[in-house]
Amino acid sequence: MEFDVIVVGGGHAGVEAAHAAASMGCKTLLCTLNFKTVSRMSCNPSIGGSAKGIVVREIDALGGIMGVAADYQYLQMKMLNTGKGPGVQCLRTQSDRNIYPGRVQEILLNTSNLEIKEAMVTSLLHDNEKVFGVVMSDGAEIRAKAVVITTGTYMEAQILRGLEKTASGPDGEKASVGLSKNLTEMGIEIYRLKTGTPPRIRKSSIDFSKASVQYGTNAKLAFSYTTKEFVAFENQAVCHLIYTSPKTHEIIRNNLERSAQFNGQIKGVGPRYCPSIEGKITTFYDKPRHQLFLEPETKDGDSIYIQGFATSMPRDVQEQMVRSLPGFENAEILKYGYAIEYDAIVPTQFDATLRVKKYRGLYGAGQICGTSGYEEAAGLGIMAGINAVLAIRGQAPLILKRNEAYIAVMIDDLVTKGAIEPYRLLSSRAEYRLLLRHDNADLRLTEYGYQLGLIPEARYQSFLQKNESLNRVLSILRKTYLGANKKVNEYLLKIGCTPLKGGTLAYDLLKRPDVAYSTMIELIPELIFHPLDETGIMQLEIMVKYEGYIAKQEKEAKSFAKFESLLLPEDLDYLHIDGLALESRQKLQKIRPRTIGQASRVGGVNPSDISVLVLTLKRRGLL
């Protein structure tokens, strides 16, 4: 039995890698321990969030499936950071942890060229240069032209609560055993990481009168550009907000030595930006309280997830902690929180295509690459699947630029700087975040998806038509002159805007922060013939109102682009380049950056070292 691509692991990274490879026409095998757990939300039952929501839009623009599944029968949809600029606004949906994976599984079962097998991969078929298949726990061998490892938090996983330690994957599922040892024998460096999850509480045992209600956003919002059906606002679930109490902090401080995080049980490094509650209380000892969000896990179920309350305390301490929270005096725990440790591959061993540098045909994606979060995993998954197929075909890889996608920022950060703790995407990591907005992911990436065969013709034509309407509207606004006449000023006063003292272009009037595009439609009837949907209107207003800021970032990106286009030879021996600092030689030899731009982001490399590299290229006649 032989395949083009084998994907090992059915989490959020694995499904995107498998779907992308199969949709691009490759015979693909997805190996998972249990098909029922494919795309399971083992932690937070939500998709999106700060920066992450933009990644989901990017995945959709490339032709991935996370956005489509997230838009299907969600519990609540919310636009975050609406009080801030468009560079940080993003979507977050409260998902049904039963419906979401079910929708993903349905998509996979209806994907051509994709076969799914329930089995544990324990080792890889390989020689000194390439990987060409996998070996199952029963000894069966399956060959392939490329293998993508997406084992998530399952590889040699252990669940920890207090002194209790169990060899197990998330939610008590079977751990992946054997593959980690095989990777180490292949000379691939493995390290230990940790994450955690909070207890789940019976909804009927909580007094919600002591919590504040958190609603979604009353608008037609979606992750996927193909979504046409929305859950009515009045039918959406509500979340709630509470805070820890002084008693909660006292209980935790009095039992720190019983936490697996503090008693020496945990060896792996946890995520800095998603710490356990005991970690927060010890790190931020001066904070009198911490916010916790109460989120329903399913539409009709009785389980509430306490976001921000992850813990590795023993069960009896968790009961005390939970019942110290306001409204939880009589709370019933359905599932206790836990920490989980697992093996991952040191990410600097991957190149920008997510291929392990030591072996042709071996790729990684998701938490095995040192990330945390469903969205980060899915973003890496689709890119690994795409690049595995392109390598098989002998075609140039898809390597996105940092000014093109948050996915590119993440990959570049991982393979260039590494991650000593589970990497989480933040808007602050992107230097061009006004270019990487929620609204314009389709403008940035749909063309790539179409050229790869991941975006169908009908969707692409719809995309082109929307762009044509957008450009036509911009043209009308730029050429239409509005005089300071009675009609215009009366309308501006009606909507609470300052009237005109002199004539102006409609384009310039729309730059006013208090003028919406709906105003333009009222004043310029011609615009009715070029309709825009809500996403198109959002794109238009941002493009006009933030024109100067966007142009500045585009100029900065363009000025740095020359460094990103200067390719470094693959055979360059950094250890023997005169003029490089010793630390830079060692770092560059390990990372082996693809371009001068990437080399400049390697930790410990100074501007003087970059000058030496540029001189080296000139001496070789490459400049």
C-alpha positions in Angstrom: 0.0 0.0 0.0 1.4 3.4 -1.0 0.2 7.0 -0.7 1.5 10.4 -1.9 1.1 11.9 1.6 0.5 10.3 5.0 -0.6 12.6 7.9 0.0 11.3 11.4 -2.6 12.7 13.8 -6.2 13.9 13.4 -6.1 17.1 15.4 -6.6 20.6 14.1 -3.3 20.5 12.3 -3.7 17.0 10.8 -7.2 17.6 9.3 -6.0 20.8 7.5 -2.8 19.1 6.2 -4.8 16.0 5.0 -7.6 18.1 3.5 -5.2 20.3 1.7 -3.1 17.5 0.3 -6.1 15.5 -0.8 -7.8 18.5 -2.3 -4.7 19.3 -4.3 -5.1 15.9 -5.9 -2.7 13.7 -3.9 -3.6 10.3 -2.6 -3.6 11.0 1.1 -3.9 8.9 4.2 -4.9 10.3 7.6 -3.8 8.1 10.5 -5.6 8.8 13.8 -5.9 6.9 17.0 -9.7 7.3 17.1 -11.7 8.9 14.3 -14.4 10.0 16.9 -11.8 12.4 18.4 -10.8 14.0 15.1 -10.7 17.8 15.7 -11.9 17.4 19.3 -11.8 20.5 21.4 -9.9 19.0 24.3 -9.5 22.4 25.9 -11.5 25.6 25.3 -14.7 25.1 23.2 -14.0 28.1 21.0 -12.4 29.2 17.8 -10.6 32.5 17.2 -9.6 35.2 19.5 -6.9 37.9 19.5 -4.8 37.3 16.3 -6.0 33.7 16.2 -9.3 34.8 14.6 -7.4 36.4 11.8 -5.5 33.1 11.3 -8.8 31.3 10.9 -9.8 33.8 8.1 -6.4 33.2 6.5 -6.9 29.5 6.6 -10.3 30.0 4.9 -8.8 32.3 2.3 -6.3 29.6 1.4 -9.1 27.0 1.1 -8.9 25.3 4.5 -11.9 24.0 6.6 -11.6 25.5 10.1 -13.6 28.6 9.3 -16.4 26.7 7.6 -16.7 24.3 10.6 -16.6 27.2 13.1 -19.4 29.0 11.3 -21.7 25.9 11.5 -24.2 26.1 14.3 -22.0 28.1 16.7 -23.2 29.0 20.1 -22.0 32.6 20.0 -20.1 34.9 17.6 -18.3 38.0 18.8 -16.1 40.6 17.3 -13.3 41.4 19.8 -11.4 44.7 20.3 -14.1 46.8 18.6 -12.9 49.8 20.7 -9.5 49.6 19.1 -8.1 50.0 15.6 -8.8 47.5 12.7 -5.3 46.0 13.0 -6.3 44.1 16.2 -10.0 43.5 15.7 -10.9 39.8 15.2 -13.6 37.2 15.6 -14.1 34.6 18.3 -16.9 32.0 18.3 -18.1 29.9 21.2 -18.4 26.5 19.6 -20.3 23.4 20.4 -17.7 20.8 21.3 -19.9 18.1 19.8 -21.1 19.9 16.6 -17.7 21.4 15.6 -15.7 18.2 15.3 -18.7 16.4 13.8 -18.8 19.0 11.0 -15.0 18.6 10.4 -15.4 14.8 10.3 -18.2 15.1 7.8 -16.1 17.3 5.5 -13.2 14.8 5.7 -15.4 11.9 4.9 -16.6 13.7 1.8 -13.1 14.8 0.6 -11.9 13.0 -2.5 -8.5 11.3 -2.5 -8.5 11.0 1.3 -8.5 7.7 3.2 -8.7 7.6 7.0 -7.2 4.8 9.1 -7.5 4.3 12.9 -4.0 3.2 13.9 -0.9 4.2 15.9 2.2 5.1 14.0 5.3 4.1 16.1 8.1 4.8 13.7 9.1 6.1 10.3 10.5 4.4 7.2 13.7 6.3 6.3 17.3 6.3 5.2 19.9 8.9 6.0 18.4 11.5 3.7 14.7 11.0 3.3 11.5 9.6 4.9 9.4 7.4 2.7 6.7 5.9 5.0 5.4 4.9 8.4 5.3 1.8 10.5 2.2 1.0 12.6 2.1 -0.5 16.1 1.2 -3.9 14.5 4.3 -3.8 12.3 2.4 -2.9 9.1 4.4 -0.6 6.8 2.8 2.0 4.6 4.9 3.9 2.1 4.5 7.5 1.0 6.3 10.3 -0.8 5.9 12.6 2.2 4.9 12.2 5.8 3.4 15.1 7.9 3.5 14.5 11.7 0.8 16.3 13.6 0.6 14.4 16.9 -0.5 17.4 19.0 -0.3 16.8 22.7 -0.4 13.0 22.3 3.3 12.0 21.9 4.4 10.3 25.0 1.7 12.3 26.8 1.1 12.2 30.6 -1.8 13.7 32.5 -0.9 15.2 35.9 -3.0 16.2 38.9 -1.1 16.7 42.2 1.0 13.6 42.6 -1.2 11.6 40.2 0.5 10.9 36.9 -1.2 8.9 34.1 0.2 7.9 30.7 -2.7 9.4 28.6 -3.6 11.8 25.9 -6.2 14.5 26.3 -9.5 13.5 27.8 -8.2 10.1 28.8 -7.5 9.1 25.2 -4.6 6.7 24.4 -1.2 8.4 24.1 1.0 8.1 21.1 3.9 5.8 22.1 7.1 4.9 20.3 7.3 7.6 17.6 9.2 10.0 19.9 11.9 7.5 20.5 12.2 6.8 16.8 12.5 10.5 16.0 15.3 10.8 18.6 17.1 7.9 17.1 16.9 9.7 13.7 18.9 12.6 15.3 15.9 14.9 15.7 15.9 16.9 18.9 12.9 16.4 21.1 11.8 18.5 24.1 9.1 18.4 26.6 6.2 20.9 26.7 3.2 21.3 29.0 -0.3 22.7 28.8 -3.4 22.4 30.9 -7.2 22.6 31.2 -9.7 23.7 33.8 -12.4 21.7 35.5 -15.9 21.5 33.9 -18.9 22.3 36.1 -22.5 21.2 36.0 -24.4 24.2 34.7 -27.4 23.6 36.9 -25.3 23.8 40.0 -24.1 27.4 39.3 -25.8 30.5 40.6 -25.4 32.8 37.6 -27.0 35.7 39.4 -23.5 36.4 40.9 -22.0 36.7 37.4 -22.2 39.3 34.7 -23.6 38.4 31.3 -21.4 38.5 28.2 -23.3 38.7 24.9 -22.0 38.1 21.4 -22.1 40.7 18.7 -25.4 41.5 17.0 -24.2 41.4 13.4 -23.8 38.9 10.5 -20.3 37.8 11.2 -18.4 34.8 9.9 -14.9 33.3 9.6 -15.5 31.8 6.2 -16.0 34.0 3.2 -18.4 31.4 1.9 -20.8 31.5 4.8 -24.3 32.7 4.0 -26.3 31.4 7.0 -25.9 32.9 10.4 -27.2 32.1 13.9 -29.7 34.8 14.9 -28.5 36.9 17.7 -31.5 36.1 19.9 -30.7 32.4 19.5 -27.1 32.7 20.5 -25.9 31.5 23.9 -24.6 33.9 26.5 -21.3 33.6 28.5 -20.7 35.0 31.9 -17.9 36.7 33.7 -16.8 36.3 37.4 -13.6 36.9 39.4 -11.6 34.8 41.8 -12.2 35.6 45.4 -9.7 36.1 48.3 -10.6 32.7 49.5 -9.6 31.2 46.1 -6.2 32.7 46.4 -5.8 31.5 50.0 -6.7 28.0 49.1 -4.2 27.9 46.2 -1.3 29.5 48.2 -1.9 27.0 51.0 -1.7 24.1 48.6 1.0 25.1 46.2 3.2 22.1 47.2 0.4 19.8 46.1 0.2 21.2 42.6 1.9 19.1 39.9 3.3 22.4 38.6 5.2 23.2 41.8 5.9 19.7 43.4 8.4 18.7 40.8 6.1 16.4 38.8 6.1 18.6 35.7 9.3 18.9 33.7 7.9 20.6 30.6 7.6 24.3 30.1 4.0 25.7 30.0 2.6 28.5 27.9 3.4 32.0 29.3 0.2 33.5 27.8 -2.1 30.9 29.0 -0.9 30.0 32.6 -2.5 27.9 35.2 -4.5 29.7 37.9 -1.8 28.8 40.5 0.8 30.2 38.1 -1.1 33.4 37.8 -1.6 33.8 41.5 2.1 33.3 42.2 3.4 35.4 39.3 1.0 38.2 39.8 0.9 38.0 43.6 -0.2 41.7 43.9 -3.4 41.2 42.0 -6.4 40.8 44.3 -8.4 38.9 41.7 -8.4 37.3 38.2 -11.2 37.3 35.7 -12.8 34.0 34.7 -15.2 33.4 31.8 -18.0 30.8 32.1 -18.6 29.3 28.7 -21.1 26.6 27.7 -19.6 23.6 26.0 -22.6 22.5 24.1 -26.0 23.8 23.1 -28.2 21.5 25.1 -25.7 20.0 27.6 -25.0 20.8 31.2 -21.3 21.5 31.1 -19.6 24.9 31.8 -15.9 25.6 31.0 -14.1 28.0 33.3 -11.8 29.9 31.0 -8.7 31.1 33.0 -8.9 28.4 35.7 -6.6 25.7 34.3 -5.0 23.8 37.1 -2.9 20.7 38.0 -4.1 20.6 41.7 -5.3 17.3 43.1 -9.0 16.6 43.0 -9.8 17.5 46.6 -8.1 20.9 46.3 -9.9 21.6 43.0 -13.2 21.1 44.8 -12.2 23.7 47.4 -11.0 26.1 44.7 -14.2 25.8 42.6 -16.5 26.3 45.5 -14.7 29.4 46.6 -15.8 31.2 43.4 -18.9 33.5 43.5 -21.9 31.5 42.5 -20.1 28.2 42.8 -20.8 27.5 46.4 -22.7 24.3 45.5 -21.0 23.6 42.2 -20.6 20.0 41.0 -17.5 19.1 39.1 -18.1 17.0 36.0 -14.5 16.7 35.0 -11.4 17.7 36.9 -8.8 20.0 35.4 -5.3 18.6 34.7 -1.9 19.4 33.2 -0.7 17.5 30.2 3.0 17.0 29.3 4.0 15.8 25.8 7.0 15.6 23.4 7.6 18.1 20.6 10.2 18.7 18.0 12.5 21.7 18.7 11.1 24.1 16.0 14.4 25.5 14.7 14.9 22.0 13.0 12.2 22.9 10.5 12.7 25.1 7.5 10.2 27.7 6.2 8.2 25.0 4.4 7.8 23.1 7.7 10.0 20.3 6.5 12.5 18.8 8.9 15.8 20.0 7.5 17.6 16.6 8.1 15.1 14.6 6.0 13.4 15.2 2.7 9.8 14.1 2.8 9.3 14.8 6.6 7.1 17.6 7.7 5.5 18.7 11.0 2.6 20.9 12.0 0.8 21.9 15.1 1.8 21.5 18.7 4.6 19.2 17.8 6.3 22.3 16.3 6.1 24.1 19.6 2.8 26.0 19.3 -0.3 26.2 21.4 -3.9 26.6 20.3 -6.2 25.1 17.7 -5.8 28.0 15.3 -2.0 28.0 15.3 -2.1 24.3 14.7 -4.5 24.6 11.8 -2.5 27.4 10.2 0.7 25.2 10.3 -1.3 22.2 9.1 -2.5 23.7 5.9 0.9 25.1 5.1 2.6 21.7 5.7 0.1 19.9 3.6 0.5 22.4 0.7 4.3 22.3 0.8 4.4 18.5 1.0 2.4 18.3 -2.2 4.5 21.0 -3.9 7.7 19.2 -3.0 6.4 15.9 -4.4 5.6 17.7 -7.6 9.0 19.3 -7.8 7.4 22.8 -7.7 8.5 25.9 -5.8 7.2 26.0 -2.2 4.7 28.4 -0.8 6.5 30.6 1.7 4.3 33.5 2.7 5.9 36.8 3.7 5.5 38.4 7.1 3.5 41.3 5.6 1.1 38.7 3.9 -0.2 36.6 6.8 -0.1 36.0 10.5 0.6 32.4 9.5 3.9 33.6 7.9 4.8 35.5 11.1 4.2 32.4 13.2 6.3 30.1 10.9 9.1 32.6 10.6 9.2 33.1 14.4 9.2 29.3 15.0 11.9 28.3 12.5 14.1 31.4 13.1 13.8 32.1 16.8 12.5 28.8 18.2 10.2 28.5 21.1 11.2 27.4 24.6 7.5 27.4 25.6 4.3 26.7 23.7 4.2 29.5 21.1 1.0 31.6 21.0 0.2 34.1 18.3 -0.3 37.7 19.5 -1.0 40.8 17.4 2.1 42.4 18.9 4.2 39.7 17.1 3.3 41.2 13.7 5.1 44.4 12.7 2.6 44.9 9.8 -0.6 44.2 11.6 -2.5 46.9 9.9 -1.9 45.0 6.7 -2.8 41.7 8.3 -6.4 42.6 9.2 -9.5 40.5 9.8 -11.3 41.9 6.8 -8.7 41.6 4.1 -7.5 38.0 4.4 -9.2 37.1 1.1 -7.4 40.0 -0.7 -4.1 38.7 0.7 -4.4 35.0 0.1 -7.3 33.9 -2.1 -5.2 34.1 -5.2 -2.7 31.6 -3.7 -5.5 29.2 -2.7 -6.9 29.4 -6.3 -3.6 28.7 -7.9 -3.0 25.7 -5.6 -6.4 24.2 -6.5 -7.9 24.7 -3.0 -10.3 27.5 -4.0 -13.0 26.2 -6.5 -13.7 28.2 -9.7 -17.2 29.5 -8.5 -15.8 30.9 -5.3 -12.9 32.5 -7.2 -15.2 34.2 -9.6 -17.3 35.5 -6.7 -14.1 36.8 -5.2 -13.2 38.6 -8.4 -16.7 40.1 -8.7 -16.5 41.4 -5.1 -13.1 43.0 -5.9 -14.5 44.6 -9.0 -17.4 46.1 -7.1 -15.0 47.3 -4.4 -12.7 49.0 -6.9 -15.6 50.5 -8.8 -17.0 52.0 -5.6 -13.6 53.5 -4.8 -13.4 55.0 -8.2 -16.8 56.6 -7.8 -15.9 58.0 -4.4 -12.7 59.5 -5.8 -14.3 61.3 -8.6 -17.6 62.4 -7.0 -17.6 66.0 -5.8 -20.1 66.8 -3.0 -20.9 70.5 -2.6 -21.7 72.2 0.7 -25.4 72.3 -0.4 -28.6 72.0 1.7 -29.2 68.4 0.9 -25.7 67.2 1.9 -25.5 69.2 5.1 -29.0 68.4 6.2 -28.2 64.7 5.8 -24.9 65.1 7.7 -26.7 66.9 10.5 -29.3 64.2 10.6 -26.7 61.5 11.3 -24.9 63.7 13.8 -22.0 64.8 11.6 -20.4 68.2 11.2 -21.8 69.9 8.0 -19.5 70.9 5.2 -18.3 74.5 4.9 -16.9 73.9 1.4 -17.2 71.2 -1.2 -15.2 68.0 -1.0 -14.7 64.7 -2.7 -16.9 61.9 -1.4 -13.7 59.9 -0.8 -12.4 62.6 1.6 -15.7 62.9 3.3 -15.7 59.1 4.1 -12.3 59.6 5.8 -14.2 61.3 8.6 -14.4 58.9 11.6 -18.1 59.6 12.1 -19.2 59.1 8.5 -20.2 55.6 7.4 -20.5 54.2 3.9 -24.2 54.1 4.3 -24.1 57.9 4.2 -22.4 57.7 0.8 -25.1 55.5 -0.6 -27.7 58.1 0.5 -25.8 60.9 -1.2 -24.6 59.1 -4.3 -27.4 56.9 -5.8 -25.0 55.4 -8.4 -23.4 53.3 -5.6 -26.6 51.2 -5.4 -25.6 49.5 -8.6 -22.3 48.2 -7.0 -23.5 46.4 -3.9 -21.0 45.3 -1.2 -21.6 42.8 1.6 -20.7 43.5 5.2 -17.1 42.3 4.7 -16.7 44.4 1.6 -18.1 47.5 3.3 -15.7 46.9 6.2 -12.8 46.6 3.8 -13.8 49.8 2.0 -14.1 51.9 5.1 -10.8 50.7 6.5 -9.0 51.3 3.2 -10.3 54.8 3.1 -10.1 55.9 6.7 -6.7 54.4 7.4 -5.2 55.1 4.0 -2.2 57.0 5.3 -1.3 54.4 8.0 -1.7 51.5 5.5 0.5 53.3 3.0 3.2 53.8 5.6 3.3 50.1 6.5 3.2 49.1 2.9 6.2 51.4 2.3 8.0 49.8 5.3 7.3 46.3 4.0 8.5 47.2 0.5 11.7 48.7 1.8 12.5 45.5 3.7 11.4 43.2 0.9 14.8 43.5 -0.8 16.4 41.6 2.2 13.7 38.9 2.0 14.5 38.4 -1.7 18.3 38.0 -1.1 18.6 34.2 -1.0 21.4 32.6 1.0 23.1 29.6 -0.6 22.1 26.3 0.9 25.8 25.2 1.1 27.0 28.2 2.9 29.4 27.3 5.8 28.8 30.0 8.3 31.4 28.6 10.7 34.2 29.7 8.4 32.9 33.1 7.2 35.5 35.7 8.2 34.0 38.7 10.0 31.0 37.0 11.6 30.9 37.0 15.4 31.3 33.6 17.0 27.8 33.5 18.4 26.4 34.5 15.0 28.4 31.7 13.2 26.9 29.1 15.5 23.4 30.4 15.4 23.4 30.8 11.6 24.9 27.4 11.1 22.1 25.8 13.2 19.2 27.8 11.8 20.5 28.0 8.2 18.2 31.0 7.2 16.8 31.0 3.7 17.2 34.8 3.1 19.2 37.8 4.4 15.9 39.0 6.0 15.4 35.8 7.9 19.1 35.9 9.0 18.5 39.4 10.5 15.8 38.0 12.8 18.0 35.2 14.2 18.7 35.9 17.9 22.3 37.0 18.5 22.9 38.2 14.9 23.9 41.8 14.7 23.7 44.4 11.8 27.4 44.1 11.3 26.9 40.3 10.7 24.3 41.1 8.1 26.8 43.3 6.3 29.2 40.5 6.2 26.6 38.2 4.7 25.7 40.7 2.0 29.5 41.1 1.2 29.7 37.3 1.0 26.9 37.2 -1.6 28.7 39.9 -3.6 31.9 37.9 -3.6 30.1 34.9 -4.9 28.6 37.0 -7.7 25.1 36.5 -6.3 24.4 40.3 -6.0 
